[in-house]
Amino acid sequence: MTSTSPEAPADAASRGGEGARGGVPAAGPNLAGPAPVRPSTRRLALLLGGLAMFGPFSIDTIFPAFPQMAAQFAADKLAMQQTISVYLGAYALMSIVHGPLSDALGRRRVILGGLVVFIAASVGCALSRDLATLLMFRALQGLSAGVGLIVGRAVIRDVLQGSDAQRLMSQVSMIFGIAPAIAPIVGGWLLGAGRWPLIFWFLAGFSLMLLVTTSAWLPETHPPQARMPLRPERLLRDYVAIALNMRFQRLAAAGAFGFAGLFLYIASAPAFVMDLLGLGEREFAWLFIPTIGGMTIGAFVSGRVAGRWSPSHQVGIGYACIGLAALGNVLYNALAPQLSVPWAVLPMSLAAFGVALVFPVITLAILDMYPRQRGSASSLQAFTQLVLNSAIAGLLSPLLSHHGLHLALGMALFAVLGWAFWRWEASVSRRFPPPSSSPTLEAGEQL
């Protein structure tokens, strides 16, 4: 990534690990052999964006169906919320495996296998006749849904680097950002045409289309000579080394908490839209279109400024937007006698804009720390985010979603935490610049 300052924390992270602070010993350049096949950037952006979409589609399309599903299964709101938290928990659990599998077996094979499992799980959800069966297949969906997003990040870094990788990451984010905006709208339309199982049949069909497209468009970007052996003891050793790297911890926490405030509203969408705003099951667009609009614009700006702004400057502006949105949200919820659109959703748009500026820089910095374990690094970053998201969906959202001010304060707390971890990383990077080489675990290396 381009840097204008040797002390910029994200710039430093993109060049190496913990440096003078310890961590994994540095190695030389990535001995990957011949360069991987590079497909058309535009086609790759469309494909990876589509692959990243089916995960969010699995969450957001079913929101409008919550009342209908609750009535059929005689379940309360807390029980229905488990259809999200079970999915996210399984997603988080399997996220630590997708990346290493792709490091060992290749990106293409793992993505195709994940799509096949997801299609089968979606069919199982559509045929479920009780809540327990539905939750079982939702867990299976979660186990397979991460391949597109997690492995896709590694694909980007396989074929591009620096500002070019940031531009492609931003393009994928723009396409990916469409999913949460249109998914609840699609879910509402499908409910108008039939009952809730139709949503899962739609997910199966969408994933089948992705399977065919991936088979035709995606070459293998991680050649056999660059792959790592799939051994449990090595996998555990790699994860311990990455997880104990303080720079990784700071960057992963900064990214996870920065997005968590926005995700609190996404997880609370049924209560926020239908209970607090008093809107109908087909009006989720009031929350999701402004939110994803902000994220899409932010991703566009990120792509345009790649190579012009230093990564540190870009992340700083992103967190400023997130903080301003959180402050405005708290003030509105504290002072407004009744929540109403559009004012109640405008802060989410600004926060999403900030998240889209932060995400590509932090993600690429983490991937560049481990050039031969990009899949593992991507998996562990995703695992960090998803564990937090699961806790938000299963525990925090049911506690806070009954009152608008409580949600706003939760969002503000996450914004402060994300900013604090970023400032910590900035401070350490100024005092202890990392080496210019990137840390990677070589065969036989010990912790």
N, C-alpha and C positions, 0 to 999 in steps of 0.2 A: 504494500500500500504506500501511496505517496505520503511523504512527511515533510513539513516545513520546519520542524523543531526536533532536535535529538532527544528532548526530554518529554515529548508527547507520549502519554501512557499507552494509547492504543497503537501508536506507531511502534513503540518498543515491544509491545506484546506481539505484534505481527512479525517481529524479527526474532523473537526468542522467548525463552522461558523465564525462570526466576533469577537468572544471572547470578550476581554476587550473593543473592539471598539463598542460594542452594537449589534444590529441586533435582530434576533429572539431568544427568550429564549431557552436554551438547555433543552432537555428531556433525559430520560433514553434510554436504548436499544430499538431497534425496536421490539415492541410487535406484531409480525406478526403471532404468533401461530406456528403450525408445519411448518417445512421447506418445501418449494415448491418442486414439482417433478423436479428432475434434469435429463434431457435427456443426451444422449451421447454428449460429448463436440465436437467431430468431426462433428457429424450430425448437431448439433446446429450451429457450425461455418459456415457450408455450407448453411444451411437454412437462417440464419440471413444475411449472405453475399449476398445471392440471393435476399432477401427481400429489402436490401439496394440498390441493383443494378437498380431496375426498375425506381427509381427516376432519376438518372443520364442518363439512357437510354432515358428517355423522352426528355431530353435536347439535347444530343449529336447525336442521330441518325438522327435528322432532319437537321443538319447543311449542309450536302451535297445537300439537296433538296431545299435550299434557292433560288437559281437561278430559278429552275423550278416552285416553288410555287409563286415567285414574278412575273414571266411572266404570270402565269394563273390568278393571282388576280390583276394584274396591280399595284403592290405595289413596293415602293422603299425600300432601305436597312433599313431605320429607321423604316418603317412599319413592315418589316419582323422581326426586332429585338424585336418587341412587342410580338411575339409568345413566346419569352423566358421570357421577363420581366413580362408579364401577368401570365404566369405559375408560376414564382418564387414569385410574389406577392401573388397569391392565396395560394401557398405552405406555405409562411411565415404566412399568416393570420390564416390558419388552424393548423399550427404547435403548436399554443398555446392551442389547444383543444385536439389534439391527446393524449398527455401525461395524462392530468386529466381524460379523458375518460377511459384510460387504468387503472388508479389508482382506478376508481370507478367500472368499468364493467369487468375488467380483460384484460390481454394483448392479448390473443388469439382471443377473440371476436372482438376487435377493429381492429386487423390486417386483419382478414377475411372480415370484413365489408368494410374496405378501399380498399381491392383488388377488391371486387365486383364493387364498384363505379368506380375504375380506369379502369376496363375492359369496362364498359359502356361508359365512357368518350373517351376511345381510339377508340371505334367503331364510336362514334359521330364525332371525328376528321376525321376518314377515309371517312366518308360520306359527309363531309362539301363541299359546293359548292361556298362559298364566304369567305372572310377573317373574317368578323364579326362572322359568325357561327363557324369558326375554333377557333377564340380567345375565344369564349364562352366555347367550349369544352376543350380547353387548360387550361382555368381557373378551370374547373371541374377536369381535371387531377391533377392540382396542389393542389387542396383541398384534394385529397385522396393519393397522392404519398408519403407523409411523414410518413405514418404509419410504414413502414418497418424499416426505419432508426431510427426514434425517439423512437418508442415503443421498437424496438430491443435493443437499448442501455439499457433500463430499464430491459429487460429480462436478459441481461448479468449480471447485478448487482443483480438481484433477486436470481440467482443460484450460483454466484461465488463472491469472494471478494479478495482484495489485489492483489498480483502479478498474481494469477490465473485469475482474471478478466482482468488484463492488457494483459495477453497472449491471452485470447479469443478475446478481443477487437482488438488486433493486427491481429489475424487470420482473423476476419471478415473484417478488413480494407484491408488485402491483396486480399481477394475475391472481395470485393466491388471495389477495385482499378482497376480491370480488365474492369469494365463497360465503363468508359470514354475512354479507349484505343481502345476497339473493337467496341463501338457503332457507331462512324462515319464511320468505315470501313464497318460494317454491313449495315449502311444506304447507302453507295456508292454501295455495291453489290445489294441491293434491288432496287436501282434506275436503275441498269443495267438490272434488270429483269422486271421492270414495272415502273409505275409512283409513285409519292410521297405518295398516300394513302396506298400503300403497306407497308410503314414504320409503319403506325399506326395499320394496321392489324397484323403486327409482334408484336407490343407492346401488343395488346390485347391477342394474343396467348401466349406470354411469361408470362403475368400476370395470365392467366388461369392456366398455368402449376404451377405457384407459389401458386395459390389458392388450387389446388389439393394437392400439396406437404405439404403446411402448415397444411391443414386439417388432413393429415396422420401423420406428424412428430412432430408438436409443441404441447406439453401439456400446460396446464395453469400453469404459474409460479407465479401468483399473486393470492393466495387463497382468498376466500370470507372474512375470518376473518381479513385479512390485508388490505381490501379495504377501501377507503375513500368515504364518501357520496358525491354525485354529486349535489351540491347546488351552484347556481350562486354567492351568496354572499360570500360563503366560498372560491370558486374558485378565486374570485377577491381578497379576503383578502390574500390568499396564494400567489398569483402572486405579489401583492404589497409588501409583506414581503420578498419574494425572490428577487424581482427586486431592492429593497432598500438596500439589503445587499451589502455592499461595496466590500466584498471579492468576491461575485458572479459577481459583475460588472467588477472587475479587471480581473478575470479569463475568463469570457465570452468575454470581449473585446480583451484580449491577443490572444485567440483562433481565434476569428473572423477576426481580422486584420492580424494575421499570415497567414491565408489561402487566404485572399482577393487578395493579389498580384497575386497568382496563378490563382484565379478565373477570374481576369481581362483578362488574356490570353484565358481562356476557353470560356468566354462570347464573346470575340473578335475573336474566331477561324475562322469564314468565312473570315473576312477581313485580318487577319494575315496570314492565309495559302494561300488564293487565290490571294489577292491583294498585300500584302507586300512581300511574298515569291514567288509569281508567280506559285504556284502549282495548280493542278487540283482538281476537286471535289472528286476524289477517293484517294487523297494523304493526307488526314487529319492525317494519321498515323504518319507522320513526326513530328507533334506536340504532339499527344496523347500517342504514345508508349514510347518515352523517359520520358514524364511526369509521366505516370502511372508506368513505370518501376522504377523510383526513389521512388515513393510512396510505391510500393510493397516491394522494398528492405528495405525501412525505416520501414515499418510495421513488416517485418521479424526480423530486428534488434531489434525493440522495444520488440517483444515477447521474443527474446533470452536474452535480458539484464534485463527483468522484475525480480525484486528481487535481482539483482546484483548491478545495479546502483541506486543511490537515484533518485527519481522523479525530483528534482531540477536540478541535474546534467544532466539528460537526456533532459529536456526542454532547458537548457542552450546550449547544443550541437545542438539541433534542430534549435534554433534561430540563432546560429552562421552560420549554413549551409544556412538558408534563407537569412541572411544578405550578406554572401559571394556571393551567387547566384545573388542577386539584384545588388550588386556592379559590378560584372562581366558583367551582362546584360546591365547596363548603359554604361560601357566602350566600349563594343562591338558595341552597337547601335550608340554611338557617333563617333566612329572611322572608322567603316566599311563603305566603299562607297556604298555597296549594301548588303542587308540581304540575307543570303544563309544558307542552311542546310549543315551540322548538327549544325554549330556554333550558329545559332540563337535560337536553342531549347535546347541546353545543360544546360543553366542556369535554365530552368524550371525543369529539372531532379533533380538538386541539391536542388532546393527550395522544390520540392515535397518530397524528402528524409527528409528534415528538418521538414516539416509539419507532416509527418507520425510519427516522434519522439515526437512531441509536443502534437498531438491530443489525444492519449489514456490517458496520464497523466492528462491533463486539464479536459477532459470529466469525468473521474472517480472521480477526486477531487470534481467537481460540484455535481455529483450524490451522493457522500458520505456525502455531507453537509445536505441532506434532505432524510434520509432513508425511510420515509413514504410517501414522495412526489417525488419519483424518476421520475415518469412520468412528473409531472409538471416542475421539474428542467430541465429535458431533453428537454421538449417543449420550455421553455423560453430560454435555450441556443441556440436551433435550430432557434427560432424566431429571436434572435439577429443576428445570422449569415445570415439568409435568408433575413432580411430587408436590410442588407448591400449588399448582393449579388444582390438583386433586383435593388438597386440604381446603382450598378456597371453595370449591364446588360442594364438597361433602360436609364441611364443618362451618366455615365462616359465612358463606352465602345464606344458609338457612337462619343463622343468628342475626344477620344484619339487614336482610332484604325486606323486613317489615316496616322499615322507616327510611325515608330518603336521606336524612342527615347521617344516619348510621353508615349507609353505603358511602356517602361522600367522605366521611372521616376515615373509613377504611381505605379508600382510594388515596387519600392524602398521606396516610401512614406509609403505604407502599411506595409512593413517590419519594418521600423523605429517605426511606431505606435504600432505594435504588441509587439516589443521588449520593448518599453517604458512602456506599461502596465504591462508586465511581471516583469520588474525591480521595478516598483512601488509596485507590490504584494510582491516581495522578500523583499523590504525594510520594508514594514509594518509588514510582518510576523516575521521579525527579532526583531522588537521593541515590537510587541504585539502578542505573540504566542496565538493561540486560545485554548479553553478548549479541553480536550480529548473527550468529548461527542459531538455528532452531533446534530445540531439544527433541530427540527421538530415541526410543528404546531399541537398542540393537540386540540381536540374538545373543543369549548368554549373559547379558548385562544384569547386574544385581542392583537392588535398591540400596 
